[in-house]
Structure formats: C-alpha cells, structure tokens
Amino acid sequence: MANGLSRVLRDRLGLHLLEYDIPEHSNSIKYSLGGMTLSSFTILAVSGILLAQFFVADPERANQSLHYLVDQVYLGWFLRGIHFWAAEVLTVTMTLHVIRVFFTASYKNPREINWLIGIGLMVLMVTLLFTGTVIKWDQEAYEALAHFLWVAEQIGVFGLPLTEAFAPGVPLLNRIYMAHISLLPIITLLMLGLHLFYVKYHKLSSVPGAREQSKNIPFTQHMAYLQRAGAGVFLLICILALTIAPPLGEEPVLGLEVTKPPWQFVWIFALENLWVPSLIVAPPLIILFLAAIPFVDQNKQRYWKKRPLAMTVLVVFILIFTCLIIWGKVTTMTHSM
C-alpha cells in the first residue's frame, strides 16, 4: 500500500521529473555551498516571519519591541538568535560559494549570465543584512543609517527615494522595514528562481583538471545530500543561538557616533577612515569588477594551475578584504557624519 501511495504521489506531483542525472561530484561540500546558502535563507525567511509578529516598525517602539521579544516572549531570545545566526552563516556560505565558482571558473561560457544573477543575489543579501541591522534601532543601527543617508544625499536625485524627504510624514524606519520584509525578499525569490533555472539549464560544471569524467547520479540523490547538509546548517545555527546571544543595544542617542558596523560592513569603515567618499565609490566599483570577470577573463582554461593571473587576483582580493576587516575592527573613527 505504501508503494502504491508513493507511485500515486510521484505521478500526480511529477516527482519523476527530478530523477534526471547530474555529476556525482555535486555530492560534496564545495559543490553544495549554494544549497547550504539556500538553507540558511529559508531559515532566515521562516524565522523572520515569526519575528514580524512581535516587531513594531516605529522609531519610538522598534527597539523596545525587540527587548520585549527577547526578555518577555517565551523562547523569543532563541528565535532572534536563530534569525541572527542564520544571516551570519549565510554570509559565510555565500562568500565561500562565490569563491568556489571563481576558483573552478564556473562563470565562463556558457554561464556568464548566471554569474551576473549570482552577483545580483549577493547584492540583495548584503542589502537585507544592512536593512536588518538598521531596523533593530539601537546605536549601531542609528549610526549605520546616518552613514547611509549621507551617501543618499551626495548622489542627489538618485538618492532621494532613500531619504525621508521622499515620503514626508512616513518614518524612514517603517519604509526600510517594509523593504526588508517584502520588496527585497520578493526580488530575491524571483532572481533565485532564475538562478536555479540556469543551473539546471547549463548543468553543473565539471571538475577542472579531473582525469576522468565524473559519474552521474540521480538529482534525487543530490537532494537527499542537500537535506542532510541543510540539517547540519540548522543544527549549527541552533547551537550558536543557544550559546551566543546576538547584540542588541538600547535606543540610540542621536548625534553620537561610538559604534562600529557588523563585520560584514567593517571593511568599508576602514576605507572611510582613509577617504570618506569611499562610501560612495567602493561598493559600485566592487560590483562592476565582479560583473566584468566573465567578460574580461577570456582564458579558456578552467584548472586553477593554468590560470595564474586569475588565482593571483583571487588571493589579492581575499587578502585586501581580510586586512580591511581586521583594520576596521582595531581602528577608531576619525570623523563624524
């Protein structure tokens, strides 16, 4: 009877369409980093929906509502920890995924468009991280928003929709919150669907430099592997949520600048200390640099040993960012917005 029910569900739901072949090397950690990032995003979305039931997107009550969640709601502290650490894990797995794609040259023909979509998804994740930092409305959030508004003012009419002047009478924090829970996730889901479509369309890239062609396995077997990897990600997030509480300060003191941004953004803090306009110049330059990679790198080789220039660029890029993060952590702000 169980087999009969399984066959009925398989036929009705079209599950047989998931039994296409993919390379066996897909069942490895480095080729499952994208799936682990998707698992983190799913945990973020589910925990975010639950958090939204207790959050008040108003400058006078936002911080208080989070303190109420953490201090008064049953397991509220754990729920917020899940959401925070899911974002942290997502940042790590997403970064490693991008590095793996670059290292294996999986951005090359015919996958250039999917690389661009992936860069777009990375920008969306960073934007979600930033808006999530702001809406908790403590001192760190206020200072992050102050720097953001300074950038918006500098770019004139293009920055107007990002300021309070665009919708007088509507708290900017409320608009940022709406972007965080609706606009940005909707765009992310659309681009994610497109990204997965092109992964399926172009198939998983082969292992560069492999002496033998990888054997094939059914995609359903890879799904089982991703489920186990996703369970591991969830377990790690739960352990972190149970042992390390995410930071949450009190309501901000306006005009004061005493905090540093989260580690994901502290690199630009270091650049800002060198040259304030870095806030405006650095992000678009980095995005343009990443977007140009598949069109500039015309070397047909994909094995890393045969791509010395690309590997040098990768190492230098990682070293620069690592140094900027460390420097941003140990230096103090030399100016105020």
ZADO-1210 file (C-alpha; in nm, 4 decimals, padded with zeros to 6 digits):
<atoms>
<atom x="00.0000" y="00.0000" z="00.0000" code="MET" pos="1"/>
<atom x="00.2846" y="00.2359" z="00.0844" code="ALA" pos="2"/>
<atom x="00.4465" y="00.1660" z="-00.2525" code="ASN" pos="3"/>
<atom x="00.1160" y="00.2280" z="-00.4262" code="GLY" pos="4"/>
<atom x="00.0698" y="00.5612" z="-00.2482" code="LEU" pos="5"/>
<atom x="00.4266" y="00.6543" z="-00.3338" code="SER" pos="6"/>
<atom x="00.3638" y="00.5852" z="-00.7016" code="ARG" pos="7"/>
<atom x="00.0422" y="00.7901" z="-00.6967" code="VAL" pos="8"/>
<atom x="00.2163" y="01.0895" z="-00.5374" code="LEU" pos="9"/>
<atom x="00.5084" y="01.0514" z="-00.7772" code="ARG" pos="10"/>
<atom x="00.2775" y="01.0576" z="-01.0782" code="ASP" pos="11"/>
<atom x="00.0445" y="01.3313" z="-00.9538" code="ARG" pos="12"/>
<atom x="00.3201" y="01.5650" z="-00.8335" code="LEU" pos="13"/>
<atom x="00.5544" y="01.4975" z="-01.1225" code="GLY" pos="14"/>
<atom x="00.8351" y="01.3895" z="-00.8903" code="LEU" pos="15"/>
<atom x="00.9784" y="01.1693" z="-01.1651" code="HIS" pos="16"/>
<atom x="01.0971" y="01.4904" z="-01.3310" code="LEU" pos="17"/>
<atom x="01.3539" y="01.5222" z="-01.0502" code="LEU" pos="18"/>
<atom x="01.5250" y="01.1986" z="-01.1454" code="GLU" pos="19"/>
<atom x="01.7482" y="01.3462" z="-01.4155" code="TYR" pos="20"/>
<atom x="02.1215" y="01.2778" z="-01.3993" code="ASP" pos="21"/>
<atom x="02.3793" y="01.5163" z="-01.2566" code="ILE" pos="22"/>
<atom x="02.7554" y="01.4709" z="-01.1949" code="PRO" pos="23"/>
<atom x="02.8467" y="01.2684" z="-00.8872" code="GLU" pos="24"/>
<atom x="03.0825" y="01.5410" z="-00.7616" code="HIS" pos="25"/>
<atom x="02.7745" y="01.7504" z="-00.6804" code="SER" pos="26"/>
<atom x="02.7534" y="01.5452" z="-00.3599" code="ASN" pos="27"/>
<atom x="03.0433" y="01.7271" z="-00.1972" code="SER" pos="28"/>
<atom x="03.0634" y="02.0195" z="00.0431" code="ILE" pos="29"/>
<atom x="03.2250" y="02.2611" z="-00.2010" code="LYS" pos="30"/>
<atom x="02.9625" y="02.1945" z="-00.4691" code="TYR" pos="31"/>
<atom x="02.6801" y="02.2151" z="-00.2133" code="SER" pos="32"/>
<atom x="02.7661" y="02.5592" z="-00.0729" code="LEU" pos="33"/>
<atom x="02.4923" y="02.7144" z="-00.2859" code="GLY" pos="34"/>
<atom x="02.2391" y="02.4697" z="-00.1416" code="GLY" pos="35"/>
<atom x="02.3627" y="02.5436" z="00.2108" code="MET" pos="36"/>
<atom x="02.3191" y="02.9146" z="00.1421" code="THR" pos="37"/>
<atom x="01.9637" y="02.8433" z="00.0270" code="LEU" pos="38"/>
<atom x="01.9037" y="02.6501" z="00.3515" code="SER" pos="39"/>
<atom x="02.0237" y="02.9492" z="00.5543" code="SER" pos="40"/>
<atom x="01.7996" y="03.1815" z="00.3540" code="PHE" pos="41"/>
<atom x="01.4999" y="02.9544" z="00.4153" code="THR" pos="42"/>
<atom x="01.5702" y="02.9565" z="00.7904" code="ILE" pos="43"/>
<atom x="01.6037" y="03.3359" z="00.7727" code="LEU" pos="44"/>
<atom x="01.2687" y="03.3696" z="00.5964" code="ALA" pos="45"/>
<atom x="01.0777" y="03.1410" z="00.8351" code="VAL" pos="46"/>
<atom x="01.2292" y="03.2947" z="01.1495" code="SER" pos="47"/>
<atom x="01.1725" y="03.6429" z="01.0034" code="GLY" pos="48"/>
<atom x="00.8011" y="03.5735" z="00.9529" code="ILE" pos="49"/>
<atom x="00.7767" y="03.4711" z="01.3185" code="LEU" pos="50"/>
<atom x="00.9771" y="03.7724" z="01.4374" code="LEU" pos="51"/>
<atom x="00.7496" y="04.0059" z="01.2410" code="ALA" pos="52"/>
<atom x="00.4607" y="03.9087" z="01.4707" code="GLN" pos="53"/>
<atom x="00.6325" y="04.0885" z="01.7597" code="PHE" pos="54"/>
<atom x="00.8127" y="04.3759" z="01.5859" code="PHE" pos="55"/>
<atom x="00.6809" y="04.7325" z="01.5781" code="VAL" pos="56"/>
<atom x="00.8329" y="04.9302" z="01.2900" code="ALA" pos="57"/>
<atom x="00.8226" y="05.2689" z="01.4574" code="ASP" pos="58"/>
<atom x="01.1289" y="05.4651" z="01.5738" code="PRO" pos="59"/>
<atom x="00.9792" y="05.5095" z="01.9210" code="GLU" pos="60"/>
<atom x="00.8894" y="05.1432" z="01.9713" code="ARG" pos="61"/>
<atom x="01.1127" y="04.9330" z="01.7429" code="ALA" pos="62"/>
<atom x="01.3951" y="04.8816" z="01.9915" code="ASN" pos="63"/>
<atom x="01.1518" y="04.8322" z="02.2801" code="GLN" pos="64"/>
<atom x="00.9602" y="04.5651" z="02.0866" code="SER" pos="65"/>
<atom x="01.2812" y="04.3661" z="02.0330" code="LEU" pos="66"/>
<atom x="01.3732" y="04.3908" z="02.4007" code="HIS" pos="67"/>
<atom x="01.0207" y="04.2724" z="02.4847" code="TYR" pos="68"/>
<atom x="01.0643" y="03.9786" z="02.2450" code="LEU" pos="69"/>
<atom x="01.3972" y="03.8808" z="02.3998" code="VAL" pos="70"/>
<atom x="01.3004" y="03.9347" z="02.7645" code="ASP" pos="71"/>
<atom x="00.9279" y="03.8535" z="02.7818" code="GLN" pos="72"/>
<atom x="00.8225" y="03.6263" z="02.4947" code="VAL" pos="73"/>
<atom x="00.8707" y="03.2533" z="02.5536" code="TYR" pos="74"/>
<atom x="01.1836" y="03.1467" z="02.3588" code="LEU" pos="75"/>
<atom x="01.1866" y="03.4875" z="02.1922" code="GLY" pos="76"/>
<atom x="01.5599" y="03.5164" z="02.2610" code="TRP" pos="77"/>
<atom x="01.6129" y="03.1846" z="02.0828" code="PHE" pos="78"/>
<atom x="01.4034" y="03.2886" z="01.7831" code="LEU" pos="79"/>
<atom x="01.6012" y="03.6101" z="01.7415" code="ARG" pos="80"/>
<atom x="01.9237" y="03.4124" z="01.7799" code="GLY" pos="81"/>
<atom x="01.8144" y="03.1764" z="01.5024" code="ILE" pos="82"/>
<atom x="01.7452" y="03.4726" z="01.2729" code="HIS" pos="83"/>
<atom x="02.0729" y="03.6467" z="01.3535" code="PHE" pos="84"/>
<atom x="02.2962" y="03.3421" z="01.3189" code="TRP" pos="85"/>
<atom x="02.1214" y="03.2276" z="01.0016" code="ALA" pos="86"/>
<atom x="02.2286" y="03.5602" z="00.8492" code="ALA" pos="87"/>
<atom x="02.5855" y="03.5099" z="00.9727" code="GLU" pos="88"/>
<atom x="02.6063" y="03.1552" z="00.8359" code="VAL" pos="89"/>
<atom x="02.4507" y="03.2695" z="00.5074" code="LEU" pos="90"/>
<atom x="02.7214" y="03.5338" z="00.4716" code="THR" pos="91"/>
<atom x="02.9946" y="03.2729" z="00.5138" code="VAL" pos="92"/>
<atom x="02.8456" y="03.0047" z="00.2859" code="THR" pos="93"/>
<atom x="02.7572" y="03.2635" z="00.0199" code="MET" pos="94"/>
<atom x="03.1109" y="03.4023" z="00.0214" code="THR" pos="95"/>
<atom x="03.2621" y="03.0538" z="00.0001" code="LEU" pos="96"/>
<atom x="03.0222" y="02.9678" z="-00.2822" code="HIS" pos="97"/>
<atom x="03.1340" y="03.2710" z="-00.4847" code="VAL" pos="98"/>
<atom x="03.4998" y="03.1844" z="-00.4200" code="ILE" pos="99"/>
<atom x="03.4395" y="02.8234" z="-00.5302" code="ARG" pos="100"/>
<atom x="03.2681" y="02.9385" z="-00.8515" code="VAL" pos="101"/>
<atom x="03.5613" y="03.1688" z="-00.9264" code="PHE" pos="102"/>
<atom x="03.8208" y="02.9058" z="-00.8332" code="PHE" pos="103"/>
<atom x="03.6670" y="02.6463" z="-01.0687" code="THR" pos="104"/>
<atom x="03.5990" y="02.9095" z="-01.3406" code="ALA" pos="105"/>
<atom x="03.2327" y="02.8113" z="-01.3438" code="SER" pos="106"/>
<atom x="03.1455" y="03.1640" z="-01.4560" code="TYR" pos="107"/>
<atom x="03.2823" y="03.1030" z="-01.8052" code="LYS" pos="108"/>
<atom x="03.0910" y="03.0294" z="-02.1246" code="ASN" pos="109"/>
<atom x="02.8014" y="02.9466" z="-02.1194" code="PRO" pos="110"/>
<atom x="02.7393" y="03.0512" z="-01.7576" code="ARG" pos="111"/>
<atom x="02.8156" y="03.4248" z="-01.7742" code="GLU" pos="112"/>
<atom x="02.4516" y="03.5297" z="-01.7235" code="ILE" pos="113"/>
<atom x="02.4107" y="03.3069" z="-01.4197" code="ASN" pos="114"/>
<atom x="02.7262" y="03.4599" z="-01.2699" code="TRP" pos="115"/>
<atom x="02.5652" y="03.8042" z="-01.3082" code="LEU" pos="116"/>
<atom x="02.2455" y="03.6766" z="-01.1465" code="ILE" pos="117"/>
<atom x="02.4556" y="03.5361" z="-00.8615" code="GLY" pos="118"/>
<atom x="02.6251" y="03.8731" z="-00.8114" code="ILE" pos="119"/>
<atom x="02.2798" y="04.0344" z="-00.8059" code="GLY" pos="120"/>
<atom x="02.1702" y="03.7865" z="-00.5389" code="LEU" pos="121"/>
<atom x="02.4817" y="03.8660" z="-00.3355" code="MET" pos="122"/>
<atom x="02.3988" y="04.2391" z="-00.3518" code="VAL" pos="123"/>
<atom x="02.0439" y="04.1603" z="-00.2371" code="LEU" pos="124"/>
<atom x="02.1739" y="03.9546" z="00.0565" code="MET" pos="125"/>
<atom x="02.4039" y="04.2384" z="00.1620" code="VAL" pos="126"/>
<atom x="02.1120" y="04.4821" z="00.1370" code="THR" pos="127"/>
<atom x="01.8974" y="04.2530" z="00.3508" code="LEU" pos="128"/>
<atom x="02.1785" y="04.2348" z="00.6063" code="LEU" pos="129"/>
<atom x="02.2034" y="04.6145" z="00.6130" code="PHE" pos="130"/>
<atom x="01.8289" y="04.6759" z="00.6476" code="THR" pos="131"/>
<atom x="01.8132" y="04.4076" z="00.9158" code="GLY" pos="132"/>
<atom x="02.0872" y="04.5902" z="01.1058" code="THR" pos="133"/>
<atom x="01.9019" y="04.9229" z="01.0837" code="VAL" pos="134"/>
<atom x="01.5540" y="04.8113" z="01.1922" code="ILE" pos="135"/>
<atom x="01.6673" y="04.6965" z="01.5372" code="LYS" pos="136"/>
<atom x="01.7138" y="05.0689" z="01.6027" code="TRP" pos="137"/>
<atom x="01.9901" y="05.0724" z="01.8600" code="ASP" pos="138"/>
<atom x="02.3042" y="05.2877" z="01.8487" code="GLN" pos="139"/>
<atom x="02.4700" y="05.0666" z="01.5860" code="GLU" pos="140"/>
<atom x="02.1561" y="05.0883" z="01.3702" code="ALA" pos="141"/>
<atom x="02.1285" y="05.4663" z="01.4011" code="TYR" pos="142"/>
<atom x="02.4915" y="05.5220" z="01.3033" code="GLU" pos="143"/>
<atom x="02.4632" y="05.2825" z="01.0072" code="ALA" pos="144"/>
<atom x="02.1572" y="05.4732" z="00.8865" code="LEU" pos="145"/>
<atom x="02.3354" y="05.8076" z="00.9323" code="ALA" pos="146"/>
<atom x="02.6156" y="05.6971" z="00.7006" code="HIS" pos="147"/>
<atom x="02.3623" y="05.5590" z="00.4522" code="PHE" pos="148"/>
<atom x="02.1698" y="05.8892" z="00.4474" code="LEU" pos="149"/>
<atom x="02.4915" y="06.0804" z="00.3914" code="TRP" pos="150"/>
<atom x="02.5552" y="05.8708" z="00.0800" code="VAL" pos="151"/>
<atom x="02.1953" y="05.9216" z="-00.0374" code="ALA" pos="152"/>
<atom x="02.2327" y="06.2990" z="-00.0036" code="GLU" pos="153"/>
<atom x="02.5584" y="06.3004" z="-00.2000" code="GLN" pos="154"/>
<atom x="02.4095" y="06.1282" z="-00.5049" code="ILE" pos="155"/>
<atom x="02.1319" y="06.3861" z="-00.5392" code="GLY" pos="156"/>
<atom x="01.8087" y="06.2925" z="-00.7153" code="VAL" pos="157"/>
<atom x="01.9126" y="05.9252" z="-00.7355" code="PHE" pos="158"/>
<atom x="01.9287" y="05.9104" z="-00.3580" code="GLY" pos="159"/>
<atom x="01.6006" y="06.0941" z="-00.2970" code="LEU" pos="160"/>
<atom x="01.3844" y="05.7750" z="-00.2751" code="PRO" pos="161"/>
<atom x="01.6172" y="05.6563" z="00.0032" code="LEU" pos="162"/>
<atom x="01.5580" y="05.9602" z="00.2271" code="THR" pos="163"/>
<atom x="01.2788" y="06.0879" z="00.4499" code="GLU" pos="164"/>
<atom x="01.2133" y="06.3715" z="00.2035" code="ALA" pos="165"/>
<atom x="01.0702" y="06.1208" z="-00.0465" code="PHE" pos="166"/>
<atom x="00.7684" y="06.0452" z="00.1746" code="ALA" pos="167"/>
<atom x="00.7249" y="06.3203" z="00.4366" code="PRO" pos="168"/>
<atom x="00.5297" y="06.2078" z="00.7388" code="GLY" pos="169"/>
<atom x="00.6222" y="05.8410" z="00.6955" code="VAL" pos="170"/>
<atom x="00.9049" y="05.7273" z="00.9258" code="PRO" pos="171"/>
<atom x="01.2035" y="05.6148" z="00.7205" code="LEU" pos="172"/>
<atom x="01.2460" y="05.3199" z="00.9548" code="LEU" pos="173"/>
<atom x="00.8999" y="05.1991" z="00.8539" code="ASN" pos="174"/>
<atom x="00.9907" y="05.2131" z="00.4843" code="ARG" pos="175"/>
<atom x="01.3188" y="05.0309" z="00.5467" code="ILE" pos="176"/>
<atom x="01.1291" y="04.7618" z="00.7359" code="TYR" pos="177"/>
<atom x="00.8802" y="04.7194" z="00.4504" code="MET" pos="178"/>
<atom x="01.1690" y="04.6828" z="00.2056" code="ALA" pos="179"/>
<atom x="01.3269" y="04.4260" z="00.4391" code="HIS" pos="180"/>
<atom x="01.0184" y="04.2045" z="00.4673" code="ILE" pos="181"/>
<atom x="00.8548" y="04.2491" z="00.1256" code="SER" pos="182"/>
<atom x="01.0348" y="04.4201" z="-00.1634" code="LEU" pos="183"/>
<atom x="01.3810" y="04.2692" z="-00.1138" code="LEU" pos="184"/>
<atom x="01.2580" y="03.9111" z="-00.0428" code="PRO" pos="185"/>
<atom x="01.0264" y="03.9191" z="-00.3468" code="ILE" pos="186"/>
<atom x="01.3081" y="04.0293" z="-00.5780" code="ILE" pos="187"/>
<atom x="01.5366" y="03.7709" z="-00.4161" code="THR" pos="188"/>
<atom x="01.2895" y="03.4873" z="-00.4758" code="LEU" pos="189"/>
<atom x="01.2451" y="03.5866" z="-00.8408" code="LEU" pos="190"/>
<atom x="01.6204" y="03.6025" z="-00.9013" code="MET" pos="191"/>
<atom x="01.6755" y="03.2826" z="-00.7051" code="LEU" pos="192"/>
<atom x="01.4260" y="03.1020" z="-00.9285" code="GLY" pos="193"/>
<atom x="01.6094" y="03.2324" z="-01.2344" code="LEU" pos="194"/>
<atom x="01.9451" y="03.1309" z="-01.0861" code="HIS" pos="195"/>
<atom x="01.8259" y="02.7742" z="-01.0225" code="LEU" pos="196"/>
<atom x="01.6729" y="02.7563" z="-01.3697" code="PHE" pos="197"/>
<atom x="02.0078" y="02.8359" z="-01.5315" code="TYR" pos="198"/>
<atom x="02.1890" y="02.5894" z="-01.3050" code="VAL" pos="199"/>
<atom x="01.9516" y="02.3241" z="-01.4374" code="LYS" pos="200"/>
<atom x="01.9700" y="02.4518" z="-01.7967" code="TYR" pos="201"/>
<atom x="02.3503" y="02.4691" z="-01.8210" code="HIS" pos="202"/>
<atom x="02.4017" y="02.1716" z="-01.5867" code="LYS" pos="203"/>
<atom x="02.6553" y="02.1597" z="-01.3055" code="LEU" pos="204"/>
<atom x="03.0057" y="02.2457" z="-01.4214" code="SER" pos="205"/>
<atom x="03.2617" y="01.9668" z="-01.4409" code="SER" pos="206"/>
<atom x="03.5618" y="01.9417" z="-01.2094" code="VAL" pos="207"/>
<atom x="03.8522" y="02.1281" z="-01.3751" code="PRO" pos="208"/>
<atom x="04.1611" y="01.9156" z="-01.4238" code="GLY" pos="209"/>
<atom x="03.9842" y="01.5861" z="-01.3465" code="ALA" pos="210"/>
<atom x="04.1467" y="01.2904" z="-01.5233" code="ARG" pos="211"/>
<atom x="03.8217" y="01.1002" z="-01.5538" code="GLU" pos="212"/>
<atom x="03.4735" y="01.2247" z="-01.6246" code="GLN" pos="213"/>
<atom x="03.2545" y="01.2230" z="-01.3171" code="SER" pos="214"/>
<atom x="02.9911" y="00.9514" z="-01.2942" code="LYS" pos="215"/>
<atom x="02.6259" y="01.0530" z="-01.2914" code="ASN" pos="216"/>
<atom x="02.3764" y="01.0203" z="-01.0079" code="ILE" pos="217"/>
<atom x="02.0022" y="01.0991" z="-00.9970" code="PRO" pos="218"/>
<atom x="01.9182" y="01.4505" z="-00.8800" code="PHE" pos="219"/>
<atom x="01.7017" y="01.2979" z="-00.6066" code="THR" pos="220"/>
<atom x="02.0205" y="01.1567" z="-00.4523" code="GLN" pos="221"/>
<atom x="02.1714" y="01.5047" z="-00.4539" code="HIS" pos="222"/>
<atom x="01.8536" y="01.6398" z="-00.2925" code="MET" pos="223"/>
<atom x="01.8975" y="01.3876" z="-00.0106" code="ALA" pos="224"/>
<atom x="02.2564" y="01.5085" z="00.0334" code="TYR" pos="225"/>
<atom x="02.1397" y="01.8724" z="00.0414" code="LEU" pos="226"/>
<atom x="01.8766" y="01.7834" z="00.3017" code="GLN" pos="227"/>
<atom x="02.1464" y="01.6400" z="00.5258" code="ARG" pos="228"/>
<atom x="02.3668" y="01.9439" z="00.4645" code="ALA" pos="229"/>
<atom x="02.0710" y="02.1734" z="00.5397" code="GLY" pos="230"/>
<atom x="02.0020" y="01.9827" z="00.8627" code="ALA" pos="231"/>
<atom x="02.3669" y="02.0335" z="00.9586" code="GLY" pos="232"/>
<atom x="02.3379" y="02.4063" z="00.8868" code="VAL" pos="233"/>
<atom x="02.0233" y="02.4277" z="01.1004" code="PHE" pos="234"/>
<atom x="02.1905" y="02.2385" z="01.3860" code="LEU" pos="235"/>
<atom x="02.4908" y="02.4744" z="01.3751" code="LEU" pos="236"/>
<atom x="02.2605" y="02.7784" z="01.3793" code="ILE" pos="237"/>
<atom x="02.0665" y="02.6352" z="01.6762" code="CYS" pos="238"/>
<atom x="02.3879" y="02.5716" z="01.8709" code="ILE" pos="239"/>
<atom x="02.5075" y="02.9265" z="01.8041" code="LEU" pos="240"/>
<atom x="02.1668" y="03.0694" z="01.9010" code="ALA" pos="241"/>
<atom x="02.1738" y="02.8748" z="02.2281" code="LEU" pos="242"/>
<atom x="02.5272" y="02.9750" z="02.3232" code="THR" pos="243"/>
<atom x="02.5911" y="03.3266" z="02.1853" code="ILE" pos="244"/>
<atom x="02.3265" y="03.5969" z="02.2108" code="ALA" pos="245"/>
<atom x="02.3125" y="03.8415" z="01.9177" code="PRO" pos="246"/>
<atom x="02.3957" y="04.2037" z="02.0034" code="PRO" pos="247"/>
<atom x="02.1090" y="04.4378" z="02.0887" code="LEU" pos="248"/>
<atom x="02.1706" y="04.7788" z="02.2398" code="GLY" pos="249"/>
<atom x="01.9357" y="05.0352" z="02.3873" code="GLU" pos="250"/>
<atom x="01.7609" y="05.3110" z="02.1933" code="GLU" pos="251"/>
<atom x="02.0101" y="05.5336" z="02.0107" code="PRO" pos="252"/>
<atom x="02.1452" y="05.8665" z="02.1289" code="VAL" pos="253"/>
<atom x="02.1065" y="06.0897" z="01.8255" code="LEU" pos="254"/>
<atom x="02.4193" y="06.2726" z="01.7100" code="GLY" pos="255"/>
<atom x="02.6534" y="06.0326" z="01.8852" code="LEU" pos="256"/>
<atom x="02.8976" y="05.8105" z="01.6940" code="GLU" pos="257"/>
<atom x="03.0609" y="05.5432" z="01.9095" code="VAL" pos="258"/>
<atom x="02.9957" y="05.2050" z="01.7449" code="THR" pos="259"/>
<atom x="03.1375" y="05.0097" z="01.4546" code="LYS" pos="260"/>
<atom x="02.9341" y="04.8271" z="01.1893" code="PRO" pos="261"/>
<atom x="02.8966" y="04.4453" z="01.1823" code="PRO" pos="262"/>
<atom x="03.1954" y="04.2567" z="01.0427" code="TRP" pos="263"/>
<atom x="03.0252" y="04.2250" z="00.7024" code="GLN" pos="264"/>
<atom x="03.0482" y="04.6045" z="00.6633" code="PHE" pos="265"/>
<atom x="03.3504" y="04.6935" z="00.8742" code="VAL" pos="266"/>
<atom x="03.5800" y="04.6826" z="00.5689" code="TRP" pos="267"/>
<atom x="03.4142" y="04.9954" z="00.4313" code="ILE" pos="268"/>
<atom x="03.4523" y="05.1555" z="00.7761" code="PHE" pos="269"/>
<atom x="03.8290" y="05.1158" z="00.7293" code="ALA" pos="270"/>
<atom x="03.8152" y="05.2627" z="00.3779" code="LEU" pos="271"/>
<atom x="03.6030" y="05.5508" z="00.5038" code="GLU" pos="272"/>
<atom x="03.8741" y="05.6399" z="00.7544" code="ASN" pos="273"/>
<atom x="04.1168" y="05.6729" z="00.4648" code="LEU" pos="274"/>
<atom x="03.8844" y="05.8635" z="00.2322" code="TRP" pos="275"/>
<atom x="03.5225" y="05.9461" z="00.3187" code="VAL" pos="276"/>
<atom x="03.3932" y="05.9274" z="-00.0437" code="PRO" pos="277"/>
<atom x="03.4859" y="05.5566" z="-00.0345" code="SER" pos="278"/>
<atom x="03.1336" y="05.5099" z="00.0989" code="LEU" pos="279"/>
<atom x="03.0048" y="05.6186" z="-00.2422" code="ILE" pos="280"/>
<atom x="03.2783" y="05.4887" z="-00.4725" code="VAL" pos="281"/>
<atom x="03.3828" y="05.1492" z="-00.3316" code="ALA" pos="282"/>
<atom x="03.0558" y="04.9460" z="-00.3459" code="PRO" pos="283"/>
<atom x="02.9683" y="05.0152" z="-00.7129" code="PRO" pos="284"/>
<atom x="03.3314" y="04.9640" z="-00.8182" code="LEU" pos="285"/>
<atom x="03.3408" y="04.6233" z="-00.6487" code="ILE" pos="286"/>
<atom x="03.0097" y="04.5224" z="-00.8095" code="ILE" pos="287"/>
<atom x="03.1322" y="04.6336" z="-01.1532" code="LEU" pos="288"/>
<atom x="03.4598" y="04.4470" z="-01.1025" code="PHE" pos="289"/>
<atom x="03.2788" y="04.1234" z="-01.0138" code="LEU" pos="290"/>
<atom x="03.0300" y="04.1648" z="-01.3001" code="ALA" pos="291"/>
<atom x="03.3109" y="04.2159" z="-01.5525" code="ALA" pos="292"/>
<atom x="03.5043" y="03.8997" z="-01.4590" code="ILE" pos="293"/>
<atom x="03.3465" y="03.6541" z="-01.7103" code="PRO" pos="294"/>
<atom x="03.3848" y="03.9057" z="-01.9938" code="PHE" pos="295"/>
<atom x="03.7430" y="04.0097" z="-01.9130" code="VAL" pos="296"/>
<atom x="03.8755" y="03.6609" z="-01.8407" code="ASP" pos="297"/>
<atom x="03.8952" y="03.5082" z="-02.1885" code="GLN" pos="298"/>
<atom x="04.1340" y="03.2300" z="-02.0876" code="ASN" pos="299"/>
<atom x="03.9612" y="02.9059" z="-02.1895" code="LYS" pos="300"/>
<atom x="04.1413" y="02.7077" z="-01.9205" code="GLN" pos="301"/>
<atom x="03.9439" y="02.6264" z="-01.6039" code="ARG" pos="302"/>
<atom x="04.2033" y="02.4377" z="-01.3989" code="TYR" pos="303"/>
<atom x="04.3439" y="02.6714" z="-01.1338" code="TRP" pos="304"/>
<atom x="04.7092" y="02.5830" z="-01.2017" code="LYS" pos="305"/>
<atom x="04.6669" y="02.7039" z="-01.5593" code="LYS" pos="306"/>
<atom x="04.5121" y="03.0350" z="-01.4501" code="ARG" pos="307"/>
<atom x="04.7922" y="03.2081" z="-01.2548" code="PRO" pos="308"/>
<atom x="04.6625" y="03.5622" z="-01.3152" code="LEU" pos="309"/>
<atom x="04.3095" y="03.4777" z="-01.2014" code="ALA" pos="310"/>
<atom x="04.4407" y="03.2986" z="-00.8917" code="MET" pos="311"/>
<atom x="04.6618" y="03.5980" z="-00.8085" code="THR" pos="312"/>
<atom x="04.3612" y="03.8291" z="-00.8365" code="VAL" pos="313"/>
<atom x="04.1593" y="03.5991" z="-00.6083" code="LEU" pos="314"/>
<atom x="04.4313" y="03.5820" z="-00.3415" code="VAL" pos="315"/>
<atom x="04.4922" y="03.9580" z="-00.3511" code="VAL" pos="316"/>
<atom x="04.1171" y="04.0269" z="-00.3297" code="PHE" pos="317"/>
<atom x="04.0797" y="03.7995" z="-00.0249" code="ILE" pos="318"/>
<atom x="04.3886" y="03.9467" z="00.1453" code="LEU" pos="319"/>
<atom x="04.2723" y="04.3055" z="00.0904" code="ILE" pos="320"/>
<atom x="03.9281" y="04.2360" z="00.2346" code="PHE" pos="321"/>
<atom x="04.0718" y="04.0408" z="00.5281" code="THR" pos="322"/>
<atom x="04.3151" y="04.3223" z="00.6092" code="CYS" pos="323"/>
<atom x="04.0408" y="04.5852" z="00.5807" code="LEU" pos="324"/>
<atom x="03.8137" y="04.3869" z="00.8154" code="ILE" pos="325"/>
<atom x="04.0916" y="04.3493" z="01.0734" code="ILE" pos="326"/>
<atom x="04.1926" y="04.7139" z="01.0359" code="TRP" pos="327"/>
<atom x="03.8321" y="04.8280" z="01.0684" code="GLY" pos="328"/>
<atom x="03.7994" y="04.6262" z="01.3892" code="LYS" pos="329"/>
<atom x="04.1075" y="04.7755" z="01.5558" code="VAL" pos="330"/>
<atom x="04.0913" y="05.1384" z="01.4371" code="THR" pos="331"/>
<atom x="03.8697" y="05.4188" z="01.5630" code="THR" pos="332"/>
<atom x="03.6534" y="05.6566" z="01.3617" code="MET" pos="333"/>
<atom x="03.8494" y="05.9648" z="01.2582" code="THR" pos="334"/>
<atom x="03.5470" y="06.1759" z="01.1579" code="HIS" pos="335"/>
<atom x="03.1735" y="06.2086" z="01.2134" code="SER" pos="336"/>
<atom x="02.8821" y="06.2275" z="00.9741" code="MET" pos="337"/>
</atoms>
